[in-house]
Amino acid sequence: MGIVVSRTNSGRVAGALVFALAAVMATAGGCRKKEGGAGAGTAPAGSYHFAFVTNNSSDFWNIGEKGLRKGEKDFGVKVDMFRPLKGEVADQQRFLEDILVQGFDGVVISPINPDAMTELFARVAAKMPLVTTDSDAPRSARKVYVGTNNVEAGKLAGNTAAAALKAAGVTKGKVALFVGRMDMQNAIERKQGIDETLGKVPGIEILPVFLDHADRALAKKNVEDALARYPDLVLAMGIWSYNGPCMADAVRASSRKDKPILVVFDEEEETLKAVRDGLISATIVQRPFQFGYQSVKALKELRDGKTVPPFVDTGILAVDKTNLDQFWNELRELKK
């Protein structure tokens, strides 16, 4: 069952109690870490009140929340953040049903399964501007998608992985992909990009995707299983943000002599530490701060009757040891 771990309506006692519970749960590190976000600031009376619905409670969204909080200040609005503990469609559906009757002026969502929510999205969009972020719902009534071109991100990951294999002198072997679920648009598109690049490298076999349903314990176990099952595993790739820390934990603890090259996504702290330590070869980072900031900006402009492009591209970057320090310093500044 999912819960709201960052919700900024102080009048809702239940929300506050759940937030407190989430804060207690956020004490574990590494692969087990599940943190809630900070509360919202106040906005001028009569300003817009927006909702921001994530797809899980990953640290990735802590950075996104920093962006939306800056957006609150810059655009004079208020934003409540809804974070499911696990990536369950039912949680997002409950959140949206609540949002529909609570007087919000617009909503941002990272949809878990857009096809399963088409009718609900239509109801939301008929009442307020709907913006998607991180993962799109292109067949829905959303006005704007703010985030990454995920096919291109997958291609960058695939090319980065292929280059790492070449540099290591690896010419054949198996590749394992790890992700929460494959019915979410960003996972579908990243897998497509990987298939179009790494999938065409002779001698490399991409295995069926390991699914963990945003359960970090299962995510780590999947890596452990792959390490034990495939002696010719030469590369492992994590498609969602928490996969990086879980993969690093599993590989670090493994007694296996020939450990696979790791290429992952996003900038969780444990992922960046593993890049620094040489355990992860590279991570494809997005701009979650901009997911938050640009989504709030888009909603404000839509409510003001302005024209907003249907796709706001926040960009991608491959981070390895050569540019890690610069990226990490920039990230720390954003988190202040």
Secondary structure as UniProt FT lines:
FT   TURN            10..11
FT   HELIX           13..25
FT   TURN            26..27
FT   HELIX           30..32
FT   TURN            45..46
FT   STRAND          49..53
FT   HELIX           60..75
FT   STRAND          78..82
FT   HELIX           89..101
FT   TURN            102..103
FT   STRAND          106..109
FT   HELIX           114..117
FT   HELIX           118..127
FT   STRAND          130..133
FT   TURN            138..139
FT   STRAND          144..147
FT   HELIX           150..167
FT   TURN            168..169
FT   STRAND          173..179
FT   HELIX           185..197
FT   HELIX           198..200
FT   TURN            202..203
FT   STRAND          204..206
FT   STRAND          210..211
FT   TURN            213..214
FT   HELIX           216..229
FT   TURN            231..232
FT   STRAND          233..238
FT   TURN            241..242
FT   HELIX           243..253
FT   STRAND          261..265
FT   HELIX           269..276
FT   TURN            277..278
FT   STRAND          282..285
FT   HELIX           288..303
FT   TURN            304..305
FT   STRAND          311..313
FT   STRAND          317..319
FT   TURN            321..323
FT   HELIX           324..335
//
